[in-house]
Amino acid sequence: MSTTTTPSSGVSREDLGRLAEHWGERPSLRAWFSTVDHKRIGRRYLVTAGFFFILAGLSALVMRTQLARPEAGVVSPQEYNQLFTMHGTAMIFLFATPMFFGFGNFLVPLMIGSRDMAFPRLNAFGYWVFLFAGLFMWASLPFGAAPNNGWFAYAPLSAEQHNPGLHMDVYALGLLFLGISTTAGAINFIVTALKLRAPGMSLNRVPLFVWAIVATAFMVIFALPALNADNAMLFLDRRFGTHFFDPSAGGNVLLWQHLFWIFGHPDVYIIVMPALGIVSAVLPAFTRRGVVGYPLIVLAIVSIAIISFGVWVHHMFATGLPQLSYSFFSAASTIITIPSGIQIFAWLATMLLGRLVLKVPLLFVIGFVITFVLGGFTGAMFALTAFDQQVTDSYFVVAHFHYVLIGGAVFPMLAGIYYWLPKITGRMYHEGLGRWAFWLVFAGMHVTFFPMHLYGLFGMPRRVYTYRSEPGWDGWNLVSSIGSYVLAVGLLLVLVGVVHAVRRGRPAPPDPWGGDSLEWATASPPAPYNFPVVPRVRSLHPVWDEWTAESTGPSATEDRILSNGRRTVFTSELDARYERAVQMPESTLKPLLLAAALLVFFTAMLLSWYPVAAVAVLVVASTIAVWLWPPRRPDEELAVAA
């Protein structure tokens, strides 16, 4: 196995200087706000999503403190409901998906040999919208106006007559605002992966992490409209007196659940899919071999993306729908475990056939496999209608949900942080500190959530503010609360380890792990232009291949053209044949201004300042027009024969 990287022979100092001039950004306040560099935007996604994770985690600690003992009074019922709702909403919408989009923003162009995302300005716009939407929702908490009806916001409890005030208006508008960012990011990932791959990176050579991100992006495109429609109808019901969810006026309360879970069940895999991609990316470096069954894993990813849209009634087995319909969704809920199992067995085979290097990233991968499999067992139990109806709305559901999302998303996420931290920051983490963090997170997670299976089976309902001591739930709740603090200490050590690496870690080499994909063929951290020469890919493991003089991509002359401006390559969708060089946009403040105008619009709608909202719409339209206005000079895009 060789770690020869893409060579820079034939690239003169003058060409490198031009690349640095065209792609680099001078340090300044304006450059900080106007950057369109996918690496800087990816880091911002990671940091911002991490900040929202801390807020959601603190909310969870307050709730577990409240539930540690019977009839406690740490917070009032109203405060508990707001913390409970913001915890779930932030973890699902403001942490998990944006965090993985942060990994995708930083890594996808590097993994496919591109110099940026397909739409850099849209990428920056998506980040600013995500930031403003998160602040929009969290800012309501200090004013006692945060969402308070659960992250699922079931009607009719979310209607104005049952839940007055701004609480659920914040929820509906905040998620509509956030949906703009998620949709923009998904479109960008799809186009980037299809058109900006390095010459020679045909579909059977695309890294599994990129496959996972693209599948996630397609799921977002098809799933998110249902949630957006739900929230738009909820806001219209609450603010303008429509009756979409009011049976007395011809509406239907189950319409909310159908639309919500048409989004919600695919969203479980929207969250988990990139995590599975991270596992497939980490394993080759620490097993010293490629992942077993690459074609099967790709088929499993695509299968999960499709089947997940046929499982939504899995969440509605206790709503009184016709029993015959349950059988179809029960079957789909069982079938979807098959592609997940294929990936698990492929990873286990990779570890058994490889030579394990037991570093922190691999420890988190092993912790993921253990935890996710346990969550999968209980998930298969929920596919059985009779069992599901018995444990619905009990803490057994809470235990399963967290085993899947912490085991299936957070553990791979932490593996990815440790694995790519040298590439992102240029610094190595402290191995001993990382191992302590792993064991505390692993132990804390299981001590917190495994007992919930037990007191859920003993009858404790979820979504309760307090409970009596007579049913015998108090001891198990105390164990869970202690475990939550252990988990929090472990996550705090992860943060300490990241800060220590950034401030005092030793400089990282380009490829400290012996990775196989193209991000390890660049400096740590990468240069603004990513690659001095556009890579040519000949296999699934390009960094492990010896470089030869043969070329399947652009010529040396065309490489010189690519160094003369902000240019990257377009390739064909299937076999990645070289098509042409394309001009990429410069840094600009337009994405920030457009996102700020949208923030004004949604704030004005929340506070019923409709004239201000109308002005904001005009500003939004004007900013979009300026953004899309053709440049004065002819397009400098160069068409180069393949």
Secondary structure, 3 states (H helix, E strand, C coil): CCCCCCCCCCCCHHHHHHHHHHHCCCCCHHHHHHCCCHHHHHHHHHHHHHHHHHHHHHHHHHHHHHHCCCCCCCCCHHHHHHHHHHHHHHHHHHHHHHHHHHHHHHHHHHHCCCCCCCCHHHHHHHHHHHHHHHHHHHCCCCCCCCCCCCCCCCCCCCCCCCCCCCHHHHHHHHHHHHHHHHHHHHHHHHHHHHHCCCCCCCHHHCCHHHHHHHHHHHHHHHHHHHHHHHHHHHHHHHHHCCCCCCHHHCCCHHHHHHHHHHHHHHHHHHHHHHHHHHHHHHHHHHHCCCCCCHHHHHHHHHHHHHHHHHCHHHHCCCCCCCHHHHHHHHHHHHHCHHHHHHHHHHHHHHHHHCCCCCCHHHHHHHHHHHHHHHHHHHHHHHCCHHHHHHHCCEHHHHHHHHHHHHHHHHHHHHHHHHHHHHHHHCECCCHHHHHHHHHHHHHHHHHHHHHHHHHHHCCCECCCCCCCCCCCCHHHHHHHHHHHHHHHHHHHHHHHHHHHHHHHCCECCCCCCCCCCHHHHCCCCCCCCCCCCCCCCCCCCHHHCCCCCCCCCCCHHHHHHHCCCCEEEEECCCCCCEEEEEECCCCCCHHHHHHHHHHHHHHHHHCCCHHHHHHHHHHHHHHHHHHHCCCCCCCCCECCCC
